[in-house]
Amino acid sequence: MHEVGIAQDIINAVFKQLEAHDYERVNKIKLAVGDFNLITRDSLQSCFNLLAENTKANGAVLEIEQRPGMEIEIKHIEAE
């Protein structure tokens, strides 16, 4: 299940942004995900939820936009 590694990469990138802007927690992450990655929304959200437990991302929602191609891009982070 490659979604675990992808979810960890997302969390790492988001935490760097939280630290850079002195935010306490993240509420929503908007992603663009290429179809060729064969990622399912539910699987990615489940992996993300497990890795985010007891962190600043606990309870955050992934809003995933499917696109053609291979990219996985963080488009927007809602944080407070």
C-alpha positions in Angstrom: 0.0 0.0 0.0 2.0 3.0 -1.3 -0.6 5.4 0.2 1.2 5.1 3.6 4.4 6.6 2.2 2.5 9.3 0.3 0.5 10.2 3.4 3.7 10.5 5.4 5.3 12.7 2.7 2.2 15.0 2.8 2.3 15.2 6.6 6.1 16.1 6.5 5.5 18.8 3.9 2.5 20.2 5.8 4.4 20.3 9.1 7.2 22.3 7.5 4.7 24.9 6.5 3.1 24.9 9.9 6.4 25.6 11.6 7.4 28.2 9.0 4.2 30.2 9.6 3.8 29.4 13.3 0.4 27.6 13.0 -0.9 25.3 15.7 -2.9 22.8 13.6 -4.1 22.0 10.2 -7.8 21.6 9.3 -7.8 20.8 5.6 -5.3 19.9 2.9 -6.2 20.3 -0.8 -4.3 18.0 -3.1 -4.1 17.4 -6.8 -3.4 13.7 -7.5 -2.6 12.2 -10.9 -4.7 9.2 -12.0 -1.6 7.2 -12.9 -0.6 7.0 -9.2 -3.5 4.6 -8.6 -4.4 6.2 -5.3 -7.9 5.9 -3.9 -9.3 8.8 -1.9 -10.5 6.5 1.0 -7.3 4.7 1.3 -5.2 7.8 1.3 -7.5 9.5 3.9 -7.3 6.4 6.1 -3.5 6.2 5.9 -3.3 9.9 6.6 -5.7 9.6 9.6 -3.6 6.9 11.2 -0.3 8.8 10.7 -1.9 12.1 11.9 -3.2 10.8 15.2 -1.8 12.8 18.2 -0.2 15.4 15.9 -1.1 18.8 14.6 -2.9 17.2 11.7 -5.2 15.1 13.8 -8.7 15.3 12.3 -7.6 17.1 9.1 -9.5 16.4 5.9 -7.9 15.7 2.6 -9.7 17.3 -0.3 -8.4 15.4 -3.3 -8.8 16.5 -6.9 -8.1 13.7 -9.4 -6.2 14.8 -12.6 -4.6 13.1 -15.5 -0.9 12.5 -15.0 1.5 11.5 -12.3 1.7 14.5 -10.0 0.9 14.7 -6.3 0.7 18.3 -5.4 -0.3 20.1 -2.2 -2.5 23.0 -3.6 -3.6 24.6 -0.3 -3.4 24.1 3.5 -6.0 25.5 5.8 -4.5 26.0 9.2 -5.0 28.0 12.4 
